[in-house]
Amino acid sequence: MPDLSRSRLRHLPNALSVLRLLMAVPIALLVVYDESVLAMALFITAGATDGIDGWLAKRYHWQSQLGGWLDPLADKALVLSVCIALTAHGDLPYWLLGLIAIRDLVIVSGAVAFHFNYAPLHAAPTIVGKITTAALLLLVVLLLWQNVQAQIPAWLIETLILACAGLLLVSGVDYVRRWSIKARRIGDRHS
């Protein structure tokens, strides 16, 4: 007799990703409306769900193709929406938001094009992509924390903004390069 409770729990990582996706807009609105403490608390909660869903999926072998798409989509939606809110709030420069949006658009459109034109794509972030995401998350947390009343040194924020810009460019080029090489190899095999 199958363990029904365990079979239902296997969807928990995806449910946590959906929850994180749904939290993106409310957190952004809280930032815009100066509800800094609640915005910070919910952002940390959303970050915790990211860690928990990944741990559960790996620990209990509950990975799925849907989860492979939902998890990074939720992460991107959360970071992008909070960055839009921080820009509207005057905390993040417009040019950095533009760079974040362009990189994400290139990555997502490249992934979709590769998936439908060459082969099924399984989301697999690169090391430089993970470092870029970590730097962006650190910047977002520091800006949210600053809005809560913390005194973050301006030089630290400015240095992190420049580091994020460099990482966004490097990781964007890296993703395009990797997918181009894979597409070329697949094309060569079929010709």
C-alpha beads as a LAMMPS data file, in Angstrom:
LAMMPS data file: protein, C-alpha beads

191 atoms
190 bonds

1 atom types
1 bond types

-500.0 500.0 xlo xhi
-500.0 500.0 ylo yhi
-500.0 500.0 zlo zhi

Masses

1 110.0

Atoms # bond

1 1 1 0.000 0.000 0.000
2 1 1 1.574 3.341 -1.040
3 1 1 2.294 5.984 1.549
4 1 1 -0.211 8.650 0.451
5 1 1 1.106 11.342 2.763
6 1 1 4.638 10.916 1.396
7 1 1 3.445 10.940 -2.219
8 1 1 1.574 14.199 -1.598
9 1 1 4.580 15.727 0.137
10 1 1 6.682 15.269 -3.002
11 1 1 4.899 18.347 -4.418
12 1 1 5.955 20.515 -1.468
13 1 1 9.099 21.921 -3.178
14 1 1 6.994 23.094 -6.143
15 1 1 4.363 24.533 -3.790
16 1 1 7.085 26.515 -2.005
17 1 1 8.331 27.837 -5.352
18 1 1 4.791 28.914 -6.259
19 1 1 4.456 30.593 -2.864
20 1 1 7.711 32.488 -3.495
21 1 1 6.433 33.502 -6.924
22 1 1 3.209 34.809 -5.367
23 1 1 5.143 36.750 -2.701
24 1 1 7.099 38.802 -5.265
25 1 1 4.516 41.520 -5.944
26 1 1 3.342 41.988 -2.328
27 1 1 6.958 42.379 -1.160
28 1 1 7.606 44.902 -3.931
29 1 1 4.500 46.878 -2.954
30 1 1 5.615 46.900 0.678
31 1 1 8.962 48.387 -0.411
32 1 1 7.263 51.101 -2.467
33 1 1 4.884 51.998 0.372
34 1 1 7.699 52.207 2.961
35 1 1 6.644 49.141 4.937
36 1 1 10.308 48.268 5.282
37 1 1 10.200 45.924 8.273
38 1 1 7.434 43.788 6.788
39 1 1 9.093 43.847 3.355
40 1 1 12.371 42.657 4.880
41 1 1 10.645 39.937 6.922
42 1 1 8.754 38.605 3.893
43 1 1 11.845 38.755 1.692
44 1 1 13.780 36.696 4.250
45 1 1 10.845 34.272 4.447
46 1 1 10.823 33.972 0.664
47 1 1 14.567 33.314 0.737
48 1 1 14.055 30.605 3.335
49 1 1 11.478 28.888 1.112
50 1 1 14.091 28.814 -1.641
51 1 1 16.538 26.999 0.610
52 1 1 13.909 24.638 1.982
53 1 1 12.453 23.664 -1.400
54 1 1 15.924 22.924 -2.764
55 1 1 16.871 20.867 0.280
56 1 1 13.611 18.869 0.203
57 1 1 13.891 18.190 -3.526
58 1 1 17.459 16.904 -3.200
59 1 1 17.088 15.123 0.132
60 1 1 13.982 13.144 -0.825
61 1 1 14.601 12.985 -4.589
62 1 1 11.513 15.087 -5.286
63 1 1 13.071 16.917 -8.216
64 1 1 10.837 17.392 -11.210
65 1 1 11.024 19.103 -14.572
66 1 1 8.326 21.517 -13.385
67 1 1 10.394 22.303 -10.297
68 1 1 13.459 22.847 -12.486
69 1 1 11.556 25.661 -14.209
70 1 1 9.498 26.971 -11.267
71 1 1 12.385 27.483 -8.856
72 1 1 14.506 29.797 -11.049
73 1 1 11.362 31.543 -12.340
74 1 1 10.282 32.312 -8.767
75 1 1 13.787 33.517 -7.908
76 1 1 13.926 35.795 -10.954
77 1 1 10.420 37.165 -10.324
78 1 1 11.218 37.884 -6.695
79 1 1 14.556 39.592 -7.362
80 1 1 13.292 41.545 -10.389
81 1 1 10.114 42.773 -8.695
82 1 1 11.969 43.855 -5.553
83 1 1 14.636 45.560 -7.687
84 1 1 11.899 47.433 -9.572
85 1 1 10.445 48.523 -6.229
86 1 1 13.861 49.558 -4.886
87 1 1 14.435 51.588 -8.057
88 1 1 11.023 53.261 -7.717
89 1 1 11.861 53.934 -4.075
90 1 1 15.128 55.630 -5.127
91 1 1 17.485 53.024 -3.666
92 1 1 18.730 51.328 -6.832
93 1 1 19.965 53.099 -9.988
94 1 1 17.809 52.789 -13.110
95 1 1 20.744 51.657 -15.211
96 1 1 21.344 48.647 -12.947
97 1 1 17.663 47.696 -13.104
98 1 1 17.912 47.905 -16.908
99 1 1 20.963 45.646 -16.873
100 1 1 19.182 43.118 -14.628
101 1 1 16.108 43.122 -16.887
102 1 1 18.113 42.802 -20.114
103 1 1 20.208 39.928 -18.736
104 1 1 17.125 38.076 -17.511
105 1 1 15.364 38.645 -20.831
106 1 1 18.387 37.300 -22.737
107 1 1 18.625 34.251 -20.467
108 1 1 14.918 33.427 -20.534
109 1 1 14.478 34.017 -24.278
110 1 1 17.662 32.044 -24.989
111 1 1 16.455 29.169 -22.819
112 1 1 13.065 29.097 -24.534
113 1 1 14.641 29.297 -28.009
114 1 1 17.103 26.517 -27.197
115 1 1 14.363 24.342 -25.687
116 1 1 12.072 24.622 -28.705
117 1 1 14.695 24.688 -31.477
118 1 1 17.378 22.267 -30.301
119 1 1 16.679 20.069 -27.288
120 1 1 14.802 19.995 -24.008
121 1 1 16.559 22.324 -21.622
122 1 1 16.998 21.479 -17.990
123 1 1 17.653 24.528 -15.844
124 1 1 21.235 24.341 -14.661
125 1 1 22.695 27.559 -13.292
126 1 1 26.409 28.108 -13.783
127 1 1 28.868 29.051 -11.045
128 1 1 29.081 32.623 -12.346
129 1 1 25.271 32.731 -12.509
130 1 1 25.037 31.600 -8.882
131 1 1 27.627 34.187 -7.811
132 1 1 25.698 36.892 -9.684
133 1 1 22.452 35.890 -7.980
134 1 1 24.159 35.833 -4.585
135 1 1 25.606 39.316 -5.150
136 1 1 22.217 40.661 -6.253
137 1 1 20.541 39.108 -3.225
138 1 1 23.165 40.633 -0.934
139 1 1 22.586 44.044 -2.531
140 1 1 18.804 43.708 -2.176
141 1 1 19.092 42.621 1.473
142 1 1 21.436 45.528 2.271
143 1 1 19.096 48.021 0.595
144 1 1 16.077 46.577 2.400
145 1 1 18.020 46.644 5.667
146 1 1 19.032 50.245 5.029
147 1 1 15.347 51.124 4.614
148 1 1 14.640 49.552 8.007
149 1 1 16.938 52.244 9.541
150 1 1 20.341 50.644 9.376
151 1 1 23.294 52.795 8.440
152 1 1 24.974 50.973 5.565
153 1 1 28.133 52.757 4.339
154 1 1 27.546 54.370 0.929
155 1 1 30.873 53.014 -0.377
156 1 1 29.711 49.456 0.360
157 1 1 26.460 49.902 -1.562
158 1 1 28.258 51.598 -4.476
159 1 1 30.925 48.874 -4.615
160 1 1 28.273 46.160 -4.579
161 1 1 26.299 47.925 -7.321
162 1 1 29.407 47.992 -9.534
163 1 1 30.235 44.376 -8.689
164 1 1 26.687 43.328 -9.577
165 1 1 26.912 45.215 -12.882
166 1 1 30.137 43.433 -13.796
167 1 1 28.772 40.041 -12.762
168 1 1 25.543 40.610 -14.711
169 1 1 27.543 41.304 -17.869
170 1 1 29.921 38.364 -17.385
171 1 1 27.161 35.877 -16.541
172 1 1 24.963 37.054 -19.418
173 1 1 27.797 36.582 -21.904
174 1 1 28.646 33.221 -20.294
175 1 1 25.093 31.899 -20.708
176 1 1 24.943 33.030 -24.353
177 1 1 28.338 31.450 -25.046
178 1 1 27.402 28.129 -23.405
179 1 1 24.064 27.838 -25.209
180 1 1 25.626 28.826 -28.530
181 1 1 28.239 26.067 -28.173
182 1 1 25.549 23.495 -27.269
183 1 1 23.347 24.599 -30.166
184 1 1 26.287 24.413 -32.575
185 1 1 27.160 20.878 -31.402
186 1 1 23.583 19.726 -31.827
187 1 1 23.418 21.388 -35.260
188 1 1 26.657 19.704 -36.321
189 1 1 25.312 16.278 -35.294
190 1 1 22.179 16.788 -37.390
191 1 1 23.944 17.988 -40.521

Bonds

1 1 1 2
2 1 2 3
3 1 3 4
4 1 4 5
5 1 5 6
6 1 6 7
7 1 7 8
8 1 8 9
9 1 9 10
10 1 10 11
11 1 11 12
12 1 12 13
13 1 13 14
14 1 14 15
15 1 15 16
16 1 16 17
17 1 17 18
18 1 18 19
19 1 19 20
20 1 20 21
21 1 21 22
22 1 22 23
23 1 23 24
24 1 24 25
25 1 25 26
26 1 26 27
27 1 27 28
28 1 28 29
29 1 29 30
30 1 30 31
31 1 31 32
32 1 32 33
33 1 33 34
34 1 34 35
35 1 35 36
36 1 36 37
37 1 37 38
38 1 38 39
39 1 39 40
40 1 40 41
41 1 41 42
42 1 42 43
43 1 43 44
44 1 44 45
45 1 45 46
46 1 46 47
47 1 47 48
48 1 48 49
49 1 49 50
50 1 50 51
51 1 51 52
52 1 52 53
53 1 53 54
54 1 54 55
55 1 55 56
56 1 56 57
57 1 57 58
58 1 58 59
59 1 59 60
60 1 60 61
61 1 61 62
62 1 62 63
63 1 63 64
64 1 64 65
65 1 65 66
66 1 66 67
67 1 67 68
68 1 68 69
69 1 69 70
70 1 70 71
71 1 71 72
72 1 72 73
73 1 73 74
74 1 74 75
75 1 75 76
76 1 76 77
77 1 77 78
78 1 78 79
79 1 79 80
80 1 80 81
81 1 81 82
82 1 82 83
83 1 83 84
84 1 84 85
85 1 85 86
86 1 86 87
87 1 87 88
88 1 88 89
89 1 89 90
90 1 90 91
91 1 91 92
92 1 92 93
93 1 93 94
94 1 94 95
95 1 95 96
96 1 96 97
97 1 97 98
98 1 98 99
99 1 99 100
100 1 100 101
101 1 101 102
102 1 102 103
103 1 103 104
104 1 104 105
105 1 105 106
106 1 106 107
107 1 107 108
108 1 108 109
109 1 109 110
110 1 110 111
111 1 111 112
112 1 112 113
113 1 113 114
114 1 114 115
115 1 115 116
116 1 116 117
117 1 117 118
118 1 118 119
119 1 119 120
120 1 120 121
121 1 121 122
122 1 122 123
123 1 123 124
124 1 124 125
125 1 125 126
126 1 126 127
127 1 127 128
128 1 128 129
129 1 129 130
130 1 130 131
131 1 131 132
132 1 132 133
133 1 133 134
134 1 134 135
135 1 135 136
136 1 136 137
137 1 137 138
138 1 138 139
139 1 139 140
140 1 140 141
141 1 141 142
142 1 142 143
143 1 143 144
144 1 144 145
145 1 145 146
146 1 146 147
147 1 147 148
148 1 148 149
149 1 149 150
150 1 150 151
151 1 151 152
152 1 152 153
153 1 153 154
154 1 154 155
155 1 155 156
156 1 156 157
157 1 157 158
158 1 158 159
159 1 159 160
160 1 160 161
161 1 161 162
162 1 162 163
163 1 163 164
164 1 164 165
165 1 165 166
166 1 166 167
167 1 167 168
168 1 168 169
169 1 169 170
170 1 170 171
171 1 171 172
172 1 172 173
173 1 173 174
174 1 174 175
175 1 175 176
176 1 176 177
177 1 177 178
178 1 178 179
179 1 179 180
180 1 180 181
181 1 181 182
182 1 182 183
183 1 183 184
184 1 184 185
185 1 185 186
186 1 186 187
187 1 187 188
188 1 188 189
189 1 189 190
190 1 190 191
